[in-house]
Amino acid sequence: MCEPDAVNPTLVVLAAGIGSRYGGIKQLDQVGPGNEILVDYAVYDAVQAGFRKVVFIVNPEIYEQFRAEIAGKYEGYIQVDYALQRLTDLPDGFTVPPERKKPWGTAHALWSARHKVDGPFVVVNADDFYGRSSYERLAQAFRLIRERAASTSVDEYCMCGFHVKNTLSEHGSVSRGICTLTDDGYLADIREITAIEKCGEAGKYVDGNGQTAYLDGNAIASMNMWGFTPSIFDHLRKHFEEFLRERGQEEKSEFLIPDVVRALIREGRAQVSVFISDDQWFGVTYKEDRPRVEEQLKELAAGGVYPSPLF
């Protein structure tokens, strides 16, 4: 059951990726008109929505460089903390296979923050721009969850979804978690579709039969913007143990947040309210995405949506 004493949420930022397709540490790439990095906008929007703390989940290899960039920037605005996603951070009884070099995935990254979060929190990617209303909607969702806590026997979470047509890159394929919703706005299922390419207002990909398939541009995609309570960490531990027993010896297997959420829904242990963002999502999957992101941020600053510099 969700915690009844929900307070202003914490922002948890997945910033551990190295960005092999991007060609550098894209979390630190300055794309705003005042030399802002994308995560600056996430923190700014979260502060405006009443968030009290931000926790950055960082790969140990880039921790010092990342902290040097962040240190002091948000002082006076929001409390800052860090969690390191270490390959060796496993449940008791498990060890890292000798051939394993790849990080365990987003669900493991989130599990790395279990000692840093003590209330409701929102998870986002460091290299995505979600827009202010997304943070406001999820902050409001936690208040609704708190009101319903006494009348539900399952854990209640939430997420912000975006229309697929607004999440595709002009410069290459992407993976997206495509959502199916119930009539009353809860997440019924989420399935990962890889190698989606932009096709007009829609997306196209190759299905399991080797055939070209198309996604409606208005289909709802998860962009890894989740709202959880600390109860998720017990679920993560349980499912991580199952994952390690079944797939832990695979060199490149990944333990992912959408897979855990789907399992919890199917088990009847959680329900997830879905809110559709009114804001334009954008990100930097590829180096070629950067000029468009820079232009969009410049337009937002010129229109008075954001100050420049932000902090």
Buried (B, 14 or more C-beta within 10 A) or exposed (E): EBBEEBEBBBBBBBBBBBBEBBEEBBBBBEBBBBEBBBBBBBBBBBBEBBBBBBBBBBBEEBBEEBEEBBEEBBEEBBEBBBBBBBBEBBEEEEEBEEEBEEBBBBBBBBBBBBEBBEBBBBBBBBBBBBBBBBBBBBBBBBEEBBEEBEEEEBBBBBBBBBBBBBBBBEBBBBEBBBBEBEEEEBBBBBEBBEEBBBBEEBBBBBEEEEEEEBBEBEBBBBBBBBBBBBBBBEBBBBBBBEBBEEEBEEEEBBBBBBBBBBBBBEEEBBBBBBBBBEBBBBBBBBBEBBEBBBEBBBEBBEEEEBEBEBB
